[in-house]
């Protein structure tokens, strides 16, 4: 049970939130803001993001103000884009300081992403208590550095005191979309939504909003096997490869191809087995869904953190792991075997629910409000 801390102040509380670059940083940030606003409707919330990144669109759509920084990540290897990195970093350093001094927040919250480092650093320099939220089982360099001066570090996995000061670590879980938490649609209704046969097993393959080339290639070479196994497939391809995948699936009436599924909670509900990448927020959602899953981590993720995320579940007998390099030969075969193994599916579904934390946003906001009260 969370504390659901609330308090009254003469002036509305001011909270600065920074996180973005990917949905894995943006959606937790918005979930935290929504919980703050639920408790304190008059709260003044300002986001800081990276110019030209998706947060500049998603945050205003969610009803919040956002300031942009001229910042981007450091690219691996010899990349011409890295030459502008020091200039962008210095620019963001000074711009963040201006934003913090003008806004004068009571607390700053960072959920990761390009802008989070400069924004939280500026808050700390100006003696604003800071909280960082680390989604992954292996933290990024920025959060490791920020944790030295941050007051609290909210994490989703056990054992994170290996990377952060023990006294600051609080296990809260990762905030996820409310539609996942509140979904109570029955599998039969969800299958009808996608025009699926009620009697056949359903495989849901999802590679994120942009899609996964590996997962899409696996599907293309495995379409005939899935058809022969009488397995229906919900396949979210992402926008970039949608036409190519749709063309490959032509003639297979058991395959439903989408570039993006808006009501993903219904897709989860319809599925008997789910195949996914191993991003932290995707995993947090899947733990709440409580279905058997096969995880294919993105090998290029920083510090190979997706593999570490996946193995945290695999070691608890709560997921099946297939490496990216082995996926083309093994994924479809493993999916068919799992979908036909009722005992294994139940075992995985039962175990993954032990990792679910449905009130993560509430836990994090409790810590945010504690910092404001202390300050």
SULBEL-V585090 format. One record per residue. N is the residue number from 1. RES is the residue in three letters. SS is DSSP state (a for helix, b for strand, c for the rest). PHI is phi in whole degrees, -180 to 180 (999 if undefined). NEAR is the number of other ideal C-beta (glycine too) atoms within 12 Angstrom. Layout:
# SULBEL-V585090
n=[N,N]
res=[RES,RES]
ss=[SS,SS]
phi=[PHI,PHI]
near=[NEAR,NEAR]
This chain:
# SULBEL-V585090
n=[1,2,3,4,5,6,7,8,9,10,11,12,13,14,15,16,17,18,19,20,21,22,23,24,25,26,27,28,29,30,31,32,33,34,35,36,37,38,39,40,41,42,43,44,45,46,47,48,49,50,51,52,53,54,55,56,57,58,59,60,61,62,63,64,65,66,67,68,69,70,71,72,73,74,75,76,77,78,79,80,81,82,83,84,85,86,87,88,89,90,91,92,93,94,95,96,97,98,99,100,101,102,103,104,105,106,107,108,109,110,111,112,113,114,115,116,117,118,119,120,121,122,123,124,125,126,127,128,129,130,131,132,133,134,135,136,137,138,139,140,141,142,143,144,145,146,147,148,149,150,151,152,153,154,155,156,157,158,159,160,161,162,163,164,165,166,167,168,169,170,171,172,173,174,175,176,177,178,179,180,181,182,183,184,185,186,187,188,189,190,191,192,193,194,195,196,197,198,199,200,201,202,203,204,205,206,207,208,209,210,211,212,213,214,215,216,217,218,219,220,221,222,223,224,225,226,227,228,229,230,231,232,233,234,235,236,237,238,239,240,241,242,243,244,245,246,247,248,249,250,251,252,253,254,255,256,257,258,259,260,261,262,263,264,265,266,267,268,269,270,271,272,273,274,275,276,277,278,279,280,281,282,283,284,285,286,287,288,289,290,291,292,293,294,295,296,297,298,299,300,301,302,303,304,305,306,307,308,309,310,311,312,313,314,315,316,317,318,319,320,321,322,323,324,325,326,327,328,329,330,331,332,333,334,335,336,337,338,339,340,341,342,343,344,345,346,347,348,349,350,351,352,353,354,355,356,357,358,359,360,361,362,363,364,365,366,367,368,369,370,371,372,373,374,375]
res=[UNK,UNK,UNK,UNK,UNK,UNK,UNK,UNK,UNK,UNK,UNK,UNK,UNK,UNK,UNK,UNK,UNK,UNK,UNK,UNK,UNK,UNK,UNK,UNK,UNK,UNK,UNK,UNK,UNK,UNK,UNK,UNK,UNK,UNK,UNK,UNK,UNK,UNK,UNK,UNK,UNK,UNK,UNK,UNK,UNK,UNK,UNK,UNK,UNK,UNK,UNK,UNK,UNK,UNK,UNK,UNK,UNK,UNK,UNK,UNK,UNK,UNK,UNK,UNK,UNK,UNK,UNK,UNK,UNK,UNK,UNK,UNK,UNK,UNK,UNK,UNK,UNK,UNK,UNK,UNK,UNK,UNK,UNK,UNK,UNK,UNK,UNK,UNK,UNK,UNK,UNK,UNK,UNK,UNK,UNK,UNK,UNK,UNK,UNK,UNK,UNK,UNK,UNK,UNK,UNK,UNK,UNK,UNK,UNK,UNK,UNK,UNK,UNK,UNK,UNK,UNK,UNK,UNK,UNK,UNK,UNK,UNK,UNK,UNK,UNK,UNK,UNK,UNK,UNK,UNK,UNK,UNK,UNK,UNK,UNK,UNK,UNK,UNK,UNK,UNK,UNK,UNK,UNK,UNK,UNK,UNK,UNK,UNK,UNK,UNK,UNK,UNK,UNK,UNK,UNK,UNK,UNK,UNK,UNK,UNK,UNK,UNK,UNK,UNK,UNK,UNK,UNK,UNK,UNK,UNK,UNK,UNK,UNK,UNK,UNK,UNK,UNK,UNK,UNK,UNK,UNK,UNK,UNK,UNK,UNK,UNK,UNK,UNK,UNK,UNK,UNK,UNK,UNK,UNK,UNK,UNK,UNK,UNK,UNK,UNK,UNK,UNK,UNK,UNK,UNK,UNK,UNK,UNK,UNK,UNK,UNK,UNK,UNK,UNK,UNK,UNK,UNK,UNK,UNK,UNK,UNK,UNK,UNK,UNK,UNK,UNK,UNK,UNK,UNK,UNK,UNK,UNK,UNK,UNK,UNK,UNK,UNK,UNK,UNK,UNK,UNK,UNK,UNK,UNK,UNK,UNK,UNK,UNK,UNK,UNK,UNK,UNK,UNK,UNK,UNK,UNK,UNK,UNK,UNK,UNK,UNK,UNK,UNK,UNK,UNK,UNK,UNK,UNK,UNK,UNK,UNK,UNK,UNK,UNK,UNK,UNK,UNK,UNK,UNK,UNK,UNK,UNK,UNK,UNK,UNK,UNK,UNK,UNK,UNK,UNK,UNK,UNK,UNK,UNK,UNK,UNK,UNK,UNK,UNK,UNK,UNK,UNK,UNK,UNK,UNK,UNK,UNK,UNK,UNK,UNK,UNK,UNK,UNK,UNK,UNK,UNK,UNK,UNK,UNK,UNK,UNK,UNK,UNK,UNK,UNK,UNK,UNK,UNK,UNK,UNK,UNK,UNK,UNK,UNK,UNK,UNK,UNK,UNK,UNK,UNK,UNK,UNK,UNK,UNK,UNK,UNK,UNK,UNK,UNK,UNK,UNK,UNK,UNK,UNK,UNK,UNK,UNK,UNK,UNK,UNK,UNK,UNK,UNK,UNK,UNK,UNK,UNK,UNK,UNK,UNK,UNK,UNK,UNK,UNK,UNK]
ss=[c,c,c,c,c,c,c,c,c,c,c,c,c,b,b,b,b,b,b,c,c,c,a,a,a,a,a,a,a,a,a,a,a,a,a,a,a,a,a,c,c,c,c,b,b,b,b,b,b,b,c,c,c,c,a,a,a,a,a,a,a,c,c,c,b,b,b,b,b,c,c,c,c,c,c,c,c,c,c,a,a,a,a,a,a,a,a,a,a,a,a,a,a,a,a,a,a,a,a,a,a,a,a,c,c,c,b,b,b,b,b,b,c,a,a,a,a,a,a,a,a,a,a,a,a,c,c,c,c,b,b,b,b,b,c,c,c,c,c,c,a,a,a,a,a,a,c,c,c,c,c,b,b,b,b,c,c,c,c,a,a,a,c,c,c,a,a,a,b,b,b,c,c,c,c,c,c,a,a,a,a,a,c,c,c,c,a,a,a,a,a,a,a,c,c,c,c,c,c,c,b,b,b,b,b,b,c,c,c,c,c,c,a,a,a,a,a,a,a,a,a,a,a,a,a,a,a,a,c,c,b,b,b,b,b,b,c,c,c,c,c,a,a,a,a,a,a,a,c,c,c,c,c,c,b,b,b,b,c,c,c,c,c,a,a,a,a,a,a,a,c,c,b,b,b,b,c,c,c,a,a,a,a,a,a,a,a,a,a,c,c,b,b,b,b,c,c,c,c,c,c,a,a,a,a,a,a,a,a,a,a,a,a,a,c,c,c,c,c,b,b,c,c,a,a,a,a,a,a,a,a,a,a,a,a,a,a,a,a,c,c,a,a,a,a,a,a,a,a,a,a,a,a,a,a,c,c,c,c,a,a,a,a,a,a,a,a,a,a,a,a,a,a,a,c]
phi=[999,-89,-80,48,-63,-135,-159,-117,-130,-67,-108,-58,-68,-118,-130,-100,-126,-131,180,172,97,-139,-61,-63,-100,-74,-65,-62,-63,-68,-62,-65,-61,-63,-70,-61,-66,-63,-81,-127,-57,-90,-57,-96,-116,-123,-94,-125,-132,-98,-57,69,-104,-65,-64,-68,-100,-68,-66,-60,-63,-82,97,-123,-78,-145,-110,-104,-111,-85,-149,-150,-80,-90,-88,-70,75,-81,-135,-58,-66,-72,-65,-89,-59,-61,-67,-62,-65,-65,-60,-69,-60,-74,-63,-63,-61,-64,-62,-65,-66,-75,-80,55,-71,-80,-158,-121,-124,-120,-113,98,112,-57,-81,-63,-60,-60,-67,-70,-61,-65,-62,-63,-60,-96,62,-94,-61,-122,-126,-115,-118,-100,-81,-95,-80,-132,-74,-79,-62,-59,-67,-61,-69,-63,-64,-65,-112,-67,-83,-140,-128,-93,-126,-111,-126,-72,77,-78,-72,-68,-113,-125,-57,-54,-66,-94,-81,-131,-82,-120,86,-103,-67,-127,-62,-59,-61,-73,-65,-91,-64,-130,-69,-77,-54,-62,-67,-62,-66,-63,-58,-104,57,-103,-67,-73,-99,-93,-74,-119,-109,-109,-114,-137,-113,91,-64,-90,88,-131,-62,-62,-63,-65,-65,-61,-66,-61,-81,-106,-58,-66,-63,-67,-65,-66,-85,59,-108,-87,-130,-97,-125,-94,-91,85,-73,-68,-114,-60,-62,-63,-73,-62,-66,-65,-87,-60,96,-100,-75,-89,-112,-109,-107,-134,-76,-153,-106,-67,-89,-64,-62,-72,-65,-59,-64,-74,-79,-95,-141,-122,-109,-150,-67,-121,-64,-60,-73,-59,-65,-61,-65,-66,-64,-72,-66,72,-112,-65,-131,-117,-107,-121,-63,-74,-70,-88,-62,-52,57,52,-68,-67,-65,-65,-59,-63,-68,-60,-81,-59,-68,-101,51,-121,-164,-105,-113,-131,-71,-59,-70,-96,-61,-63,-88,-114,-63,-63,-60,-65,-65,-65,-62,-68,-67,-99,-113,-60,-64,-66,-61,-65,-61,-65,-64,-66,-72,-68,-69,-68,-94,-77,-131,-71,-105,-59,-60,-64,-63,-66,-67,-56,-69,-61,-70,-60,-65,-65,-63,-66,-78]
near=[8,24,20,18,24,24,23,14,17,7,13,21,33,30,43,49,55,59,52,42,33,36,35,45,46,42,44,47,52,39,45,49,39,30,38,43,24,19,28,28,15,18,34,25,40,36,46,50,47,40,24,18,31,31,44,27,21,30,36,19,15,26,15,33,24,36,35,33,41,26,39,31,28,21,16,12,9,8,13,9,16,17,13,19,20,15,16,29,26,17,23,35,25,21,28,43,25,21,36,34,18,17,31,23,42,36,44,51,53,55,57,49,44,40,50,51,43,41,50,48,36,37,42,32,21,26,18,35,31,45,52,55,54,46,52,41,38,32,36,38,19,34,41,25,23,39,35,19,28,39,35,38,40,44,41,44,37,17,18,31,19,18,29,33,21,15,12,28,30,34,27,39,36,47,44,42,33,23,23,34,28,12,26,13,23,14,27,17,18,30,28,16,26,34,17,31,19,19,13,25,32,41,48,44,48,42,42,37,29,25,31,38,26,34,42,40,26,37,45,31,21,35,32,19,27,37,22,13,24,20,38,35,48,40,45,42,38,30,20,18,30,24,17,21,35,25,17,25,31,14,13,26,18,29,36,34,34,32,25,23,33,15,22,36,30,30,41,41,33,38,44,40,44,45,50,48,46,47,41,48,41,44,44,41,46,43,42,34,41,28,40,43,47,46,44,45,44,35,23,18,30,31,23,21,34,37,32,34,44,41,26,35,38,27,18,24,21,32,43,38,34,34,26,30,16,20,35,23,18,25,39,37,23,32,41,27,25,35,36,22,20,16,13,24,30,19,20,36,31,20,26,35,24,20,38,29,31,29,24,41,40,31,33,48,44,30,38,52,35,25,32,35,20,16,23]
